[in-house]
Amino acid sequence: MPARPPTTAERPREARPPQAPGPDRYGLAAWVYDVATAGWSGGAIWRTRARALEHSAPGSTLLVPGPGTGRLVVEAARRGLKVTAVERSPRMLSRCERRAARGGLQVQVQLGDARDLPAEPLYDTVVLEHFLNVFPPDQMVHVRDQMIARVRPGGVLAVADFTPLDPQASGLARMAQRLHHVTPLGGCALLTGNAMHPIYDHGHDLEGRPDLSLEAIHDERSFGYGPAWFRCWIFRRREASK
């Protein structure tokens, strides 16, 4: 089995240099984002994201880095969660705020980069709703560690992403799954500058970490009956040992 990537606690953390504001490339995708994700996945992307809310109690705190147009943010607020969302695209943020306002909901939404969040407060639940697909593998590992560090002991980390390739599947099935992954990833890379990378396997990567336990895996099928190419992992952050 390949060696597990080192966690943030196992290597020194490098401070990110201040970033000058750049063009809002995500704003170019804001108008089509919801329709595109729903159509490409047959609703499975949304269902993997919503799975996280099944493990979050009303009144608990929820962090959503990169909420996009805010569908999950609004649904979480409707269920009585105390939501904090951090979005670096002004146009995406605007759509998220308008969505919450239409529902008469109070959410804490801020413009910025979730990687720059302070160490406190910690949250009962952190949801990474395809957020990690933005980053190339080396950066993704570091960002994922940063988000794990935002979960309080006993809290939940939910990671919604593409389902990893099944080594037991036929070569044709794996090829189809790779194509289904690389097509939207390539579109996002052209439109927003996101990274191109293989399908991530967060369950494998995080297996054996002393601070996490895997509680559940939810696979969702496209249109409810197609291939289960979208997954949500639910991890519980273990209480610190005394």
Backbone bond lengths (Angstrom), bond angles and torsions (degrees), N, CA, C in turn:
res aa  C-N    CA-C-N  psi(-1)  N-CA   C-N-CA  omega(-1)  CA-C   N-CA-C  phi
1 M - - - 1.466 - - 1.531 108.65 -
2 P 1.351 118.68 133.36 1.465 119.87 179.48 1.519 111.34 -60.04
3 A 1.328 114.78 148.89 1.463 119.50 -179.51 1.517 110.43 -63.38
4 R 1.340 116.45 140.39 1.452 121.70 177.56 1.521 109.69 -68.08
5 P 1.340 117.79 136.06 1.469 119.09 178.27 1.523 110.37 -60.42
6 P 1.334 118.89 144.30 1.457 120.44 179.66 1.508 111.38 -64.29
7 T 1.331 117.25 145.67 1.455 122.26 178.74 1.508 109.69 -86.85
8 T 1.331 114.63 170.48 1.457 120.14 179.12 1.517 111.12 -56.99
9 A 1.335 116.46 -38.40 1.457 119.71 -178.04 1.521 112.20 -67.56
10 E 1.335 117.08 -18.64 1.455 120.69 -175.09 1.519 112.73 -95.93
11 R 1.342 117.81 -3.35 1.449 119.33 178.65 1.526 108.66 -144.18
12 P 1.306 117.68 152.94 1.458 119.50 -179.58 1.517 111.02 -64.32
13 R 1.322 115.89 143.24 1.447 120.98 -179.85 1.518 109.64 -91.62
14 E 1.317 116.66 129.52 1.449 121.25 179.41 1.521 109.36 -95.27
15 A 1.324 114.90 131.57 1.452 119.46 178.23 1.527 109.39 -69.22
16 R 1.323 116.08 137.61 1.451 119.94 177.12 1.524 109.22 -79.63
17 P 1.315 117.93 133.40 1.467 119.28 176.88 1.517 109.82 -66.63
18 P 1.332 118.05 151.68 1.466 120.40 177.52 1.523 110.85 -56.11
19 Q 1.324 115.67 137.52 1.452 120.99 -177.77 1.520 109.41 -106.55
20 A 1.309 116.34 127.58 1.460 119.78 175.07 1.527 109.00 -72.24
21 P 1.328 117.68 142.48 1.461 119.75 178.37 1.526 110.58 -58.11
22 G 1.314 116.15 134.28 1.451 121.02 178.72 1.514 110.23 -114.11
23 P 1.318 117.18 -175.99 1.459 119.63 178.81 1.526 110.76 -64.94
24 D 1.313 115.58 147.32 1.463 121.35 -178.29 1.531 108.81 -83.68
25 R 1.341 115.78 77.62 1.460 119.58 -177.51 1.523 111.49 -68.69
26 Y 1.338 117.32 -28.81 1.463 119.89 176.83 1.520 110.75 -67.86
27 G 1.326 115.92 -26.07 1.458 118.94 177.39 1.516 112.45 -61.23
28 L 1.336 116.73 -28.10 1.464 120.23 178.10 1.517 111.53 -65.60
29 A 1.341 116.70 -27.38 1.459 120.94 -178.36 1.522 112.93 -94.28
30 A 1.344 117.33 -9.17 1.464 120.28 -171.69 1.525 112.62 -59.15
31 W 1.318 117.09 -40.07 1.465 120.30 -173.33 1.529 112.73 -71.96
32 V 1.336 117.08 -23.25 1.465 120.35 -175.62 1.527 112.55 -113.13
33 Y 1.326 117.57 -3.83 1.462 121.81 -169.79 1.534 112.58 -57.67
34 D 1.319 117.90 -52.33 1.467 120.53 -175.40 1.530 111.74 -64.17
35 V 1.315 116.13 -44.00 1.461 120.23 -179.40 1.526 110.62 -65.16
36 A 1.336 116.42 -42.44 1.464 120.32 -177.51 1.518 111.82 -65.21
37 T 1.341 117.21 -45.12 1.465 119.00 -178.80 1.518 111.60 -68.12
38 A 1.331 116.64 -38.01 1.466 119.37 178.98 1.522 111.18 -66.95
39 G 1.326 116.39 -43.23 1.457 119.66 -178.08 1.518 112.80 -69.19
40 W 1.337 117.03 -41.17 1.453 119.74 -176.73 1.521 111.93 -69.35
41 S 1.329 116.88 -35.67 1.469 120.12 -175.28 1.518 113.65 -102.58
42 G 1.319 117.27 -2.31 1.458 118.81 -176.25 1.520 112.15 61.57
43 G 1.338 116.51 34.94 1.454 121.21 179.61 1.512 115.30 83.84
44 A 1.336 117.35 -4.56 1.467 120.28 -175.73 1.518 112.07 -69.01
45 I 1.332 117.61 -33.90 1.466 119.78 179.18 1.526 109.65 -61.35
46 W 1.320 116.62 -46.46 1.464 119.31 178.85 1.525 111.19 -61.67
47 R 1.316 117.64 -42.57 1.471 119.71 -176.97 1.524 111.49 -65.12
48 T 1.334 117.90 -36.10 1.470 118.32 176.72 1.522 110.83 -66.16
49 R 1.320 117.24 -37.31 1.462 120.18 178.55 1.526 110.78 -66.86
50 A 1.313 116.86 -44.19 1.458 120.74 -177.26 1.524 112.08 -67.64
51 R 1.316 118.00 -23.15 1.471 121.02 178.78 1.521 111.74 -55.94
52 A 1.326 116.91 -32.83 1.460 120.08 -179.16 1.520 111.56 -59.91
53 L 1.329 116.45 -33.52 1.459 119.92 -176.33 1.527 112.12 -71.12
54 E 1.325 116.77 -19.36 1.462 119.75 176.04 1.517 111.78 -68.11
55 H 1.318 117.04 -17.87 1.463 122.10 -177.88 1.533 111.28 -108.32
56 S 1.344 116.78 14.34 1.461 121.70 -176.70 1.523 109.39 -123.77
57 A 1.312 117.00 124.79 1.460 122.06 -176.74 1.524 111.27 -83.61
58 P 1.343 118.15 146.71 1.470 120.30 174.02 1.526 110.41 -55.26
59 G 1.322 115.45 139.98 1.457 120.80 -178.34 1.513 114.34 89.40
60 S 1.336 117.47 -11.95 1.466 120.35 179.02 1.522 110.18 -82.19
61 T 1.323 116.16 163.50 1.460 121.39 -177.54 1.523 110.58 -93.61
62 L 1.320 115.62 143.18 1.465 122.26 -175.56 1.518 109.07 -135.00
63 L 1.333 116.78 130.03 1.455 122.67 173.76 1.521 109.19 -109.70
64 V 1.325 116.11 128.92 1.463 122.03 176.08 1.524 108.04 -123.29
65 P 1.331 118.69 100.36 1.461 120.13 173.59 1.530 109.69 -79.52
66 G 1.318 116.21 135.17 1.460 120.02 -179.78 1.517 112.71 63.62
67 P 1.352 119.16 59.15 1.467 120.97 -175.04 1.518 114.08 -76.37
68 G 1.341 117.76 -6.26 1.452 118.95 -179.52 1.518 110.72 63.16
69 T 1.332 116.54 -131.12 1.463 121.05 -177.70 1.525 112.99 -80.85
70 G 1.338 117.93 -1.71 1.450 120.81 167.35 1.514 117.72 90.14
71 R 1.313 119.00 17.31 1.465 119.13 -178.69 1.524 111.46 -62.21
72 L 1.327 117.29 -44.22 1.461 119.97 179.93 1.531 110.63 -68.65
73 V 1.314 117.24 -38.24 1.460 121.65 178.49 1.522 110.58 -57.21
74 V 1.333 116.16 -46.79 1.459 121.20 -178.69 1.522 110.85 -67.03
75 E 1.319 117.51 -44.20 1.462 120.31 179.88 1.523 111.04 -62.83
76 A 1.330 117.34 -39.63 1.463 120.57 178.49 1.526 110.75 -64.54
77 A 1.325 116.65 -42.39 1.466 119.72 178.36 1.521 111.01 -64.14
78 R 1.317 117.90 -37.88 1.471 121.04 176.85 1.521 111.36 -60.82
79 R 1.322 116.17 -32.08 1.468 120.54 -179.76 1.526 112.59 -85.73
80 G 1.322 116.97 4.90 1.449 120.76 174.08 1.505 115.62 88.94
81 L 1.338 117.81 16.41 1.456 120.01 177.17 1.527 110.09 -85.89
82 K 1.320 115.70 153.14 1.459 121.53 176.95 1.527 107.52 -93.46
83 V 1.325 115.94 104.55 1.458 121.76 -166.22 1.524 111.62 -100.33
84 T 1.333 114.96 133.61 1.458 122.66 167.74 1.524 107.58 -120.50
85 A 1.332 116.97 128.29 1.460 121.39 179.58 1.522 108.91 -128.51
86 V 1.333 115.89 140.41 1.469 121.78 -179.21 1.524 107.55 -125.51
87 E 1.315 116.24 118.74 1.462 122.47 -175.11 1.530 109.55 -130.66
88 R 1.335 116.79 132.50 1.461 119.33 -177.15 1.520 113.81 -94.36
89 S 1.335 117.69 -6.02 1.458 121.00 177.24 1.528 109.10 -97.58
90 P 1.340 118.38 116.44 1.465 119.52 178.94 1.527 113.04 -57.64
91 R 1.324 117.32 -37.75 1.465 118.79 -178.11 1.524 111.01 -71.88
92 M 1.318 117.89 -40.85 1.465 120.27 174.47 1.527 109.92 -61.21
93 L 1.324 116.21 -43.60 1.460 120.83 179.77 1.521 111.26 -59.88
94 S 1.321 116.44 -42.34 1.454 120.74 179.34 1.527 111.00 -61.14
95 R 1.325 117.04 -43.07 1.462 120.27 178.26 1.520 110.95 -63.94
96 C 1.320 116.35 -40.23 1.460 120.92 178.63 1.529 110.67 -62.08
97 E 1.328 116.37 -45.10 1.465 120.49 -179.57 1.528 111.35 -64.90
98 R 1.316 116.91 -41.87 1.471 120.04 179.33 1.524 110.89 -64.92
99 R 1.313 116.00 -37.68 1.464 120.18 179.04 1.534 110.40 -62.50
100 A 1.325 115.92 -44.45 1.460 119.72 179.23 1.523 110.80 -66.41
101 A 1.334 116.82 -39.66 1.462 120.53 -179.07 1.526 111.11 -64.50
102 R 1.331 117.14 -39.08 1.469 120.04 179.12 1.521 111.05 -61.56
103 G 1.329 116.06 -32.09 1.458 120.05 179.08 1.512 113.66 -89.09
104 G 1.347 116.96 1.09 1.452 120.58 -179.01 1.517 112.80 63.96
105 L 1.333 116.25 35.50 1.458 121.09 -173.41 1.526 111.01 -109.20
106 Q 1.323 115.15 146.23 1.449 121.49 177.64 1.524 109.38 -99.58
107 V 1.315 116.54 116.53 1.460 121.32 176.10 1.525 107.98 -134.29
108 Q 1.310 116.02 151.17 1.464 120.92 176.62 1.516 108.12 -97.15
109 V 1.313 115.61 105.69 1.462 121.95 -177.97 1.517 107.92 -118.54
110 Q 1.322 116.91 130.15 1.453 120.04 -178.49 1.516 111.31 -132.80
111 L 1.322 115.26 146.83 1.460 122.04 177.80 1.519 108.74 -84.31
112 G 1.312 116.98 127.26 1.454 120.50 179.33 1.510 111.29 160.31
113 D 1.309 115.20 -174.35 1.460 123.40 -179.26 1.515 108.47 -105.24
114 A 1.328 117.13 123.93 1.465 121.10 -177.13 1.518 112.22 -60.76
115 R 1.326 117.53 -22.36 1.463 120.12 178.08 1.520 112.34 -69.33
116 D 1.314 116.83 -15.25 1.455 121.19 -179.27 1.523 112.99 -98.49
117 L 1.319 117.58 7.35 1.462 120.47 179.07 1.529 110.26 -62.75
118 P 1.333 117.82 145.73 1.468 120.03 175.58 1.528 111.23 -68.84
119 A 1.316 116.31 164.58 1.469 121.17 -177.64 1.524 112.29 -65.20
120 E 1.315 118.11 -26.14 1.463 123.14 177.87 1.533 108.15 -123.65
121 P 1.346 117.51 149.41 1.458 126.95 3.95 1.527 112.42 -83.35
122 L 1.332 115.07 167.92 1.455 121.84 170.33 1.529 108.71 -93.96
123 Y 1.325 116.45 160.96 1.462 121.62 -173.45 1.520 110.64 -121.94
124 D 1.342 114.90 151.49 1.465 120.01 176.97 1.526 111.19 -67.58
125 T 1.329 116.00 -34.94 1.466 121.09 179.07 1.522 109.07 -141.09
126 V 1.329 115.60 136.86 1.473 122.06 170.66 1.522 106.65 -120.98
127 V 1.329 115.84 126.23 1.463 121.08 -178.73 1.520 109.32 -112.30
128 L 1.319 115.95 121.58 1.464 122.21 176.01 1.526 106.94 -104.82
129 E 1.326 115.94 90.62 1.467 120.97 -173.62 1.532 110.15 -90.94
130 H 1.322 115.52 83.97 1.464 123.39 -175.49 1.525 111.35 60.59
131 F 1.302 117.06 17.23 1.457 124.06 179.04 1.526 111.62 -65.01
132 L 1.326 117.37 -37.19 1.463 120.56 -175.01 1.520 113.03 -73.25
133 N 1.330 117.59 -14.43 1.463 120.30 178.54 1.519 112.75 -69.14
134 V 1.327 116.90 -13.12 1.460 120.65 178.66 1.526 111.58 -67.21
135 F 1.348 117.05 -27.95 1.459 121.55 -165.75 1.529 112.82 -106.51
136 P 1.345 117.15 147.73 1.469 120.61 171.08 1.524 109.45 -68.72
137 P 1.346 117.83 164.10 1.474 120.41 -170.77 1.518 115.35 -53.20
138 D 1.338 118.98 -45.29 1.457 119.26 -176.59 1.525 111.46 -65.79
139 Q 1.325 117.83 -42.08 1.460 120.87 177.16 1.519 111.36 -69.62
140 M 1.326 116.88 -38.36 1.459 120.51 -178.04 1.517 111.27 -57.14
141 V 1.336 117.81 -44.12 1.460 121.36 -178.94 1.523 110.32 -59.20
142 H 1.312 116.43 -44.01 1.462 120.19 -179.00 1.530 111.34 -67.47
143 V 1.340 116.84 -43.79 1.465 120.19 179.83 1.529 110.26 -64.37
144 R 1.312 116.83 -41.15 1.469 119.82 178.63 1.520 110.89 -61.15
145 D 1.329 117.00 -41.79 1.468 120.46 176.49 1.527 111.17 -61.53
146 Q 1.325 116.40 -40.81 1.460 119.88 177.61 1.521 111.41 -60.15
147 M 1.318 117.24 -41.57 1.464 120.75 -178.83 1.533 111.24 -71.39
148 I 1.336 117.29 -35.94 1.468 120.02 175.11 1.517 109.75 -59.93
149 A 1.335 116.28 -39.35 1.461 120.69 -179.58 1.519 112.52 -65.85
150 R 1.350 118.11 -16.00 1.460 121.40 178.47 1.531 112.60 -84.91
151 V 1.329 117.90 -6.41 1.469 122.12 -178.63 1.527 109.21 -89.86
152 R 1.318 116.79 130.60 1.468 119.30 177.82 1.525 109.51 -69.46
153 P 1.331 118.01 152.39 1.472 120.21 173.14 1.528 110.12 -55.47
154 G 1.313 116.06 129.93 1.458 121.66 -175.27 1.508 113.37 91.07
155 G 1.341 116.96 -8.49 1.454 120.85 -178.66 1.519 112.96 -87.25
156 V 1.340 115.49 -177.04 1.461 123.11 -171.54 1.521 111.07 -116.11
157 L 1.325 115.81 135.14 1.459 123.58 166.75 1.526 107.26 -110.25
158 A 1.331 116.37 120.53 1.463 121.23 177.27 1.522 108.37 -112.39
159 V 1.328 116.31 127.80 1.467 121.50 -179.22 1.524 108.15 -120.94
160 A 1.324 116.09 111.55 1.465 121.30 175.62 1.519 108.40 -99.76
161 D 1.334 116.43 129.58 1.464 120.15 -174.91 1.524 108.09 -163.35
162 F 1.321 115.75 -173.41 1.464 120.78 175.01 1.527 109.48 -73.08
163 T 1.313 116.28 146.22 1.463 121.09 176.09 1.530 109.60 -69.22
164 P 1.335 118.45 133.30 1.471 120.24 177.68 1.525 111.68 -61.57
165 L 1.315 115.14 155.93 1.468 120.46 177.40 1.521 110.35 -63.56
166 D 1.327 115.72 140.29 1.452 122.27 176.88 1.534 108.74 -91.16
167 P 1.338 117.98 115.54 1.470 118.52 -178.54 1.528 113.21 -64.58
168 Q 1.338 117.32 -17.91 1.455 120.66 179.06 1.525 112.99 -86.61
169 A 1.321 117.19 -9.91 1.464 120.23 -179.84 1.527 110.01 -74.02
170 S 1.310 116.12 161.54 1.461 120.56 178.94 1.524 110.32 -69.17
171 G 1.321 114.84 159.97 1.457 119.60 178.10 1.516 111.83 -59.94
172 L 1.334 117.23 -36.84 1.460 121.12 179.82 1.533 110.11 -66.12
173 A 1.337 116.75 -41.28 1.463 120.36 179.80 1.525 110.95 -65.28
174 R 1.325 116.89 -41.02 1.468 119.66 179.05 1.527 111.03 -66.64
175 M 1.349 115.71 -37.27 1.466 118.96 178.33 1.524 110.49 -64.04
176 A 1.337 116.88 -42.07 1.470 120.83 179.01 1.522 110.78 -63.77
177 Q 1.334 116.07 -40.36 1.454 119.33 -179.88 1.526 111.23 -67.22
178 R 1.320 117.16 -40.48 1.468 119.89 176.97 1.528 111.11 -61.84
179 L 1.330 116.43 -41.75 1.465 120.63 179.22 1.524 110.28 -63.48
180 H 1.325 116.12 -40.76 1.464 120.80 179.19 1.529 111.32 -64.49
181 H 1.317 116.81 -27.92 1.461 121.44 178.04 1.529 111.57 -82.50
182 V 1.317 116.92 -45.09 1.462 120.02 -171.25 1.529 112.17 -75.29
183 T 1.328 117.96 -25.06 1.470 120.10 -178.35 1.526 111.82 -64.39
184 P 1.348 119.85 -55.71 1.471 117.89 177.77 1.521 112.45 -68.39
185 L 1.334 116.66 -31.52 1.467 118.97 178.76 1.527 110.38 -64.18
186 G 1.338 115.67 -40.67 1.457 119.52 177.86 1.517 111.99 -65.66
187 G 1.322 116.26 -40.05 1.456 119.69 177.18 1.517 111.90 -61.87
188 C 1.330 116.01 -43.03 1.467 119.95 178.14 1.523 111.01 -66.42
189 A 1.333 117.08 -37.02 1.455 120.22 179.12 1.527 110.69 -61.81
190 L 1.321 117.15 -41.49 1.458 120.95 179.63 1.524 111.61 -70.23
191 L 1.342 116.16 -40.23 1.456 120.62 -173.60 1.522 112.96 -82.27
192 T 1.331 116.56 -41.11 1.469 120.57 -171.27 1.526 114.03 -117.11
193 G 1.336 117.58 -10.67 1.457 119.88 -177.83 1.510 114.08 85.01
194 N 1.336 117.45 11.70 1.467 120.13 176.80 1.522 110.58 -61.15
195 A 1.334 115.33 160.03 1.465 120.93 -177.61 1.529 111.60 -78.17
196 M 1.316 115.48 150.41 1.464 122.17 168.01 1.532 107.57 -94.41
197 H 1.321 116.67 136.47 1.462 120.30 -176.41 1.523 109.74 -163.80
198 P 1.323 118.81 164.78 1.465 121.00 175.35 1.528 110.35 -69.45
199 I 1.331 116.09 172.32 1.459 120.94 174.88 1.525 108.77 -66.33
200 Y 1.317 116.70 128.06 1.457 120.94 179.24 1.532 110.55 -80.53
201 D 1.331 115.27 145.91 1.475 121.28 175.58 1.524 107.80 -118.78
202 H 1.314 115.97 88.09 1.459 120.54 -175.72 1.521 111.85 -68.43
203 G 1.322 117.24 -31.72 1.459 119.77 177.48 1.518 111.52 -62.57
204 H 1.326 116.70 -44.94 1.465 121.04 178.34 1.517 110.76 -66.83
205 D 1.336 116.44 -44.81 1.463 120.55 -176.37 1.527 112.03 -60.92
206 L 1.325 116.33 -39.37 1.465 120.97 -173.08 1.524 113.02 -95.26
207 E 1.325 116.41 -0.36 1.460 120.28 178.63 1.528 110.28 -62.41
208 G 1.302 116.40 132.34 1.453 120.99 176.57 1.508 114.86 87.54
209 R 1.337 118.30 -1.87 1.464 118.55 176.83 1.524 109.61 -67.33
210 P 1.319 118.14 132.21 1.469 119.73 -176.54 1.518 113.39 -69.67
211 D 1.336 117.69 -18.13 1.460 119.67 -176.87 1.522 113.54 -97.73
212 L 1.348 117.97 1.95 1.462 121.01 -177.45 1.518 111.32 -134.07
213 S 1.330 116.35 146.34 1.458 121.43 168.87 1.523 107.98 -129.31
214 L 1.329 116.12 139.85 1.460 121.37 179.45 1.516 108.62 -83.36
215 E 1.336 116.83 119.05 1.463 121.41 -177.24 1.515 113.06 -96.28
216 A 1.320 116.98 -36.38 1.468 118.99 -175.00 1.511 110.30 -159.58
217 I 1.329 115.03 154.06 1.460 122.97 171.65 1.518 107.10 -128.65
218 H 1.332 116.19 127.01 1.463 121.78 178.08 1.520 108.37 -116.65
219 D 1.315 117.48 115.85 1.462 122.00 174.12 1.528 109.09 -101.88
220 E 1.313 116.11 135.74 1.456 121.14 -177.68 1.522 110.35 -119.83
221 R 1.322 115.17 138.05 1.465 121.84 -178.06 1.523 111.29 -94.37
222 S 1.308 115.63 141.22 1.458 120.67 176.40 1.526 109.93 -62.45
223 F 1.318 116.76 129.85 1.464 123.78 -178.11 1.531 112.62 57.45
224 G 1.337 116.49 17.33 1.456 120.64 175.97 1.514 115.14 85.14
225 Y 1.334 118.09 -12.29 1.464 119.79 -177.67 1.531 113.15 -140.83
226 G 1.314 118.10 -4.27 1.460 121.34 179.68 1.519 111.54 -81.90
227 P 1.318 117.21 -164.46 1.469 120.49 -179.53 1.528 111.34 -66.48
228 A 1.329 115.47 146.05 1.478 121.69 -178.49 1.525 109.01 -88.30
229 W 1.313 116.49 77.15 1.453 122.14 -174.01 1.527 112.97 -102.55
230 F 1.325 116.80 12.14 1.465 120.85 177.65 1.519 108.66 -132.58
231 R 1.337 115.55 137.79 1.472 120.34 -170.49 1.526 110.57 -137.90
232 C 1.329 114.72 149.53 1.460 121.62 169.70 1.526 108.31 -124.69
233 W 1.330 115.85 121.63 1.462 121.59 173.35 1.525 108.63 -94.42
234 I 1.320 117.29 135.87 1.456 121.95 175.33 1.526 107.80 -113.80
235 F 1.330 115.86 115.69 1.456 121.99 178.21 1.529 109.25 -111.12
236 R 1.307 116.03 147.00 1.462 121.97 173.88 1.523 108.00 -110.19
237 R 1.328 116.31 129.00 1.460 118.92 176.48 1.517 108.68 -81.25
238 R 1.314 115.32 124.21 1.459 120.34 -174.75 1.530 111.11 -70.83
239 E 1.326 114.35 148.08 1.457 119.99 174.28 1.539 108.56 -64.42
240 A 1.323 116.20 143.69 1.447 120.12 178.47 1.517 110.38 -62.65
241 S 1.329 116.35 135.17 1.466 119.81 179.86 1.510 110.04 -70.28
242 K 1.313 116.53 143.23 1.464 121.99 -178.04 1.515 110.10 -88.39
